[in-house]
Amino acid sequence: MSNGNLIPKYRIELRRFRRRLQRWTSITIIALAGTAATVGVVWASQQQPEQGATLANLQSKLSKVNAQIITVRAEHARLHEQTASARIIRHHPNWGLLLDALAAVQGDLIVLRSLRLATPSEASPTEPLQQARIDLEGNASDTASVSDYAVRLEATGLFQRVMIDESRRLDPNDERVRFRILALMAERGGEQ
């Protein structure tokens, strides 16, 4: 049994995003304070010309802080786009985005043969579904590849739980296996 993190990846990334946002909000406040200090120094330098070197030093520090703010904004935009994609797929399965996400973690050792979306309305009376489920069938080079693929699928944060339903060899003399994976979509209500 692998020791994996049971907290969904999107929640971990959201927590990291919030921490970064708090840090950079603090940095922005510091930058604004630096700007105010620069204005004060400029005013003082007009009163006393010998403080010009101090002004140049403060301006260089201010430009460094501004460069950091630009970097943080780019990182914020990237994380926002990632979480928005995850939310879109989780709330309204979009086949294009879902297939892109599946292909991104697939690797060279996995070949998918079929993909089926089972929704709660399709559940049988003996096995009710509480949420949408993706059924994946395919072939892999060995059983370890199937296990790795299941772990990578769960790490995307799109699925609440990923289970290997079936994994058997195609031929007794061959390592290749046919597999079936069931992936339960992350619940809609868990999102903030």
C-alpha positions in Angstrom: 0.0 0.0 0.0 1.5 3.3 -1.0 1.7 6.2 1.4 -0.1 8.9 -0.5 -1.6 12.2 0.6 -5.3 11.8 1.1 -6.0 15.5 0.7 -7.1 16.2 -2.9 -4.5 18.0 -4.9 -6.7 20.9 -5.8 -7.2 21.7 -2.1 -3.4 21.5 -1.5 -2.9 23.9 -4.4 -5.6 26.2 -3.2 -4.0 26.3 0.2 -0.6 27.1 -1.4 -2.2 29.7 -3.5 -3.8 31.4 -0.5 -0.5 31.4 1.3 1.3 32.9 -1.7 -1.5 35.5 -2.0 -1.1 36.4 1.7 2.7 36.7 1.3 2.4 38.8 -1.8 -0.3 41.0 -0.3 2.2 41.7 2.6 4.9 42.4 0.0 2.6 44.7 -1.8 1.9 46.6 1.4 5.6 46.8 2.0 6.1 48.0 -1.5 3.5 50.7 -1.0 5.2 51.7 2.2 8.5 51.8 0.3 6.9 54.0 -2.3 5.7 56.3 0.4 9.2 56.4 1.9 10.6 57.2 -1.6 8.2 60.1 -1.9 9.3 61.3 1.5 12.9 61.0 0.5 12.3 62.9 -2.7 10.7 65.6 -0.8 13.5 65.6 1.7 16.1 65.6 -1.0 14.6 68.7 -2.5 15.2 70.2 0.9 18.7 68.7 1.2 20.6 67.8 -2.0 23.2 65.6 -0.3 20.6 62.8 0.2 20.5 62.0 -3.6 22.4 58.8 -3.1 19.9 57.5 -0.6 17.1 58.3 -3.0 18.8 56.3 -5.8 19.3 53.4 -3.4 15.6 53.4 -2.4 14.5 53.6 -6.0 16.6 50.5 -6.9 15.0 48.6 -4.1 11.6 49.7 -5.2 12.2 48.5 -8.8 13.3 45.1 -7.4 10.0 44.9 -5.4 8.0 45.8 -8.5 9.8 43.0 -10.4 8.8 40.6 -7.7 5.2 41.7 -7.8 5.1 41.1 -11.6 6.5 37.6 -11.0 3.8 36.9 -8.4 1.1 38.1 -10.6 2.2 35.7 -13.4 2.3 32.8 -10.9 -1.1 33.8 -9.6 -2.5 33.8 -13.2 -1.1 30.3 -13.9 -2.5 28.9 -10.6 -5.8 30.5 -11.2 -6.0 29.0 -14.7 -5.2 25.5 -13.3 -7.8 25.7 -10.6 -10.4 27.1 -13.0 -9.8 24.1 -15.4 -10.2 21.7 -12.5 -13.5 23.3 -11.4 -14.9 23.3 -14.9 -14.2 19.6 -15.3 -15.4 18.7 -11.8 -18.7 20.6 -12.1 -19.5 20.0 -15.8 -17.5 17.2 -17.4 -16.1 18.7 -20.6 -14.8 15.8 -22.7 -12.1 17.9 -24.3 -10.6 19.1 -21.0 -11.1 15.7 -19.4 -9.3 13.9 -22.2 -6.5 16.5 -22.1 -6.1 15.8 -18.3 -6.1 12.0 -18.9 -3.6 12.3 -21.7 -1.3 14.5 -19.6 -0.8 11.7 -17.0 -1.0 8.8 -19.4 2.6 8.2 -20.3 4.0 5.9 -23.0 3.2 2.6 -21.3 -0.6 3.0 -21.3 -3.0 2.7 -24.2 -6.6 3.5 -23.5 -9.2 1.6 -25.4 -12.4 3.0 -24.0 -13.7 5.8 -21.7 -17.2 5.9 -20.3 -18.9 8.5 -18.1 -21.4 7.0 -15.7 -23.6 9.5 -14.0 -25.8 9.1 -10.9 -28.9 8.9 -13.1 -27.5 5.8 -14.8 -27.1 3.9 -11.5 -28.7 0.5 -11.1 -30.9 -0.2 -8.1 -28.4 -2.7 -6.7 -25.4 -0.3 -7.0 -26.5 3.4 -6.6 -24.0 6.0 -7.7 -23.6 9.1 -5.5 -21.5 11.0 -8.1 -20.2 10.8 -11.6 -17.7 8.0 -12.4 -15.3 7.5 -15.3 -14.7 4.0 -16.4 -11.3 3.6 -18.3 -10.3 0.4 -20.1 -7.0 -0.2 -21.8 -3.7 -2.0 -22.1 -0.4 -1.5 -20.3 3.1 -2.9 -20.6 2.8 -4.3 -17.0 0.8 -4.1 -13.8 3.2 -1.5 -12.3 2.3 0.9 -15.1 -1.4 0.4 -14.3 -0.8 1.2 -10.6 1.3 4.3 -11.5 -1.4 5.5 -13.9 -4.0 5.2 -11.2 -1.9 7.1 -8.7 -1.2 9.9 -11.3 -5.0 10.1 -12.1 -5.8 10.6 -8.4 -3.0 13.2 -8.0 -4.7 15.4 -10.7 -7.3 16.4 -8.1 -10.1 15.8 -10.5 -11.1 12.5 -8.9 -12.1 11.8 -5.4 -11.0 8.1 -5.6 -9.4 6.0 -8.3 -9.7 2.2 -8.1 -8.2 -0.5 -10.3 -11.2 -2.7 -11.0 -9.4 -5.3 -13.1 -5.9 -6.0 -14.2 -5.0 -9.2 -15.9 -2.4 -10.5 -18.4 -3.3 -10.7 -22.0 -1.2 -13.8 -22.4 0.4 -16.0 -19.7 3.8 -15.7 -21.4 3.6 -11.9 -21.8 3.9 -9.0 -19.3 1.3 -6.9 -21.1 -2.0 -6.5 -19.2 -5.5 -5.4 -19.9 -7.0 -3.2 -17.2 -10.1 -1.4 -16.0 -10.0 1.6 -13.8 -12.9 3.3 -12.0 -12.4 7.0 -11.1 -15.0 8.8 -9.0 -15.2 12.5 -9.9 -14.6 14.8 -7.0 -17.8 16.0 -5.3 -19.2 19.4 -6.3 -20.1 20.4 -2.8 -16.5 20.1 -1.5 -15.4 23.3 -3.4 -15.3 26.6 -1.6 
